[in-house]
């Protein structure tokens, strides 16, 4: 069995689009980052890399590399899918948690599931997206950041 865990956190900033799980969500702020700042996809990519024993997202998509400036994080998933294919592995399932005080993510969770599943070429039933608040604690609780956790299970493919 191969399992990996991923984590990412990004600060919220005015003037940026909020993108989570490949879905643009209406909000007054977006996630600051070198790419589009999609912390959910970043956590999932990190978890997939961990399950493969292939390091972390920064080793593949450096924030020093101009090619990834404002990049759509779905590009990262595409490249990780190729690596999975080379290693003859497939996603068994993905479980993820987004921690944000706002916006409320319930209306977007199914869209995120579908987008993530399509990006990895798996059924949406193998993807789970949970949304939690931070109950007012820390930078997340003060609405200054959003964090994401993901667990990826890989199977021979």
C-alpha positions in Angstrom: 0.0 0.0 0.0 1.3 3.5 -0.8 -0.1 6.5 1.1 1.0 10.1 1.2 0.0 13.2 3.1 0.1 16.7 1.8 -0.3 20.1 3.4 -0.3 23.7 2.1 -1.2 27.1 3.4 -1.4 30.4 1.6 -2.1 33.9 2.8 -5.2 35.7 1.5 -4.7 38.8 -0.5 -6.9 41.4 -2.2 -6.6 41.5 -6.0 -6.2 37.7 -6.4 -8.7 35.2 -7.6 -9.6 32.5 -5.0 -9.0 29.1 -6.6 -9.4 25.9 -4.7 -9.5 22.5 -6.2 -9.3 24.0 -9.7 -12.6 26.0 -9.0 -12.7 29.8 -9.0 -14.8 30.8 -6.0 -16.2 34.3 -5.7 -14.5 36.1 -2.8 -13.0 39.5 -1.9 -9.5 37.9 -1.6 -7.5 35.2 -3.3 -4.6 33.0 -2.2 -1.2 34.6 -2.6 1.4 32.4 -4.3 3.8 32.1 -7.2 1.3 30.1 -9.1 -2.5 30.6 -8.8 -2.1 29.7 -5.1 -4.5 26.7 -5.2 -3.6 25.3 -1.8 -5.9 22.3 -2.2 -4.3 21.1 -5.4 -0.9 21.8 -4.0 -1.7 19.6 -0.9 -3.0 16.8 -3.2 0.1 17.0 -5.4 2.4 16.9 -2.4 0.4 13.9 -1.1 0.7 12.0 -4.4 4.5 12.8 -4.5 4.8 11.5 -1.0 3.0 8.3 -1.8 5.4 7.7 -4.7 8.4 8.6 -2.6 9.2 11.4 -5.0 9.9 14.4 -2.7 7.7 17.4 -2.6 6.0 20.0 -4.8 8.8 22.5 -4.6 11.2 20.0 -6.2 9.1 19.8 -9.3 7.4 23.2 -9.4 9.8 25.7 -7.8 8.6 29.2 -6.9 11.8 30.4 -8.4 10.9 29.1 -11.9 9.3 31.8 -14.1 7.4 29.1 -16.0 5.1 28.6 -13.0 4.4 32.3 -12.3 0.6 32.6 -12.1 0.3 29.1 -13.4 -2.9 27.1 -13.2 -2.2 24.4 -10.6 -4.1 21.9 -12.8 -0.8 22.0 -14.8 0.9 20.5 -11.8 -1.7 17.7 -11.6 -1.1 17.0 -15.3 2.6 16.5 -14.7 2.1 14.4 -11.7 -0.3 12.2 -13.6 2.4 11.5 -16.1 4.8 10.6 -13.3 2.2 8.2 -11.9 1.8 6.6 -15.3 5.6 6.1 -15.7 5.6 4.4 -12.3 2.6 2.3 -13.2 0.6 3.8 -10.3 -3.0 5.2 -10.1 -4.9 7.2 -7.6 -7.0 4.8 -5.4 -8.6 7.7 -3.6 -8.1 11.2 -2.3 -9.3 12.6 0.9 -8.8 16.3 1.6 -9.7 19.1 4.1 -9.8 22.8 3.4 -9.6 25.0 6.5 -11.0 28.5 6.0 -13.2 30.9 8.0 -14.7 32.2 4.8 -16.1 31.9 2.2 -18.4 29.1 3.0 -17.3 26.3 0.7 -20.3 23.9 0.9 -21.7 25.2 -2.4 -18.4 24.5 -4.2 -17.3 21.1 -2.7 -18.9 19.0 -5.4 -17.5 21.2 -8.2 -14.0 20.8 -6.6 -14.5 17.0 -6.3 -15.4 16.8 -10.0 -12.6 19.0 -11.1 -10.0 17.1 -9.1 -11.3 13.7 -10.3 -11.3 14.8 -13.9 -7.7 16.2 -13.6 -6.5 12.8 -12.2 -8.7 10.8 -14.6 -10.6 9.0 -11.8 -14.3 8.8 -10.8 -15.5 11.6 -8.5 -16.6 8.9 -6.0 -12.9 8.4 -5.2 -12.4 12.1 -4.2 -13.5 13.7 -1.0 -13.4 17.3 -0.1 -14.2 18.5 3.5 -14.5 22.1 4.6 -13.8 23.2 8.2 -13.3 26.5 10.0 -10.5 27.3 12.4 -12.9 28.5 15.0 -11.3 32.0 15.0 -7.8 30.7 16.0 -4.6 31.9 14.4 -4.1 33.4 10.9 -6.7 31.1 9.4 -9.2 32.0 12.1 -8.5 35.7 11.5 -9.3 35.3 7.8 -5.7 35.9 6.7 -5.0 32.5 5.3 -6.4 29.2 4.0 -4.8 25.8 4.7 -5.4 22.4 3.2 -4.5 18.8 4.0 -4.7 15.8 1.7 -4.2 12.1 1.8 -3.6 10.1 -1.4 -3.8 6.4 -1.6 -2.1 4.9 -4.7 -2.7 1.5 -6.3 -0.8 -0.5 -9.0 -2.0 0.5 -12.3 
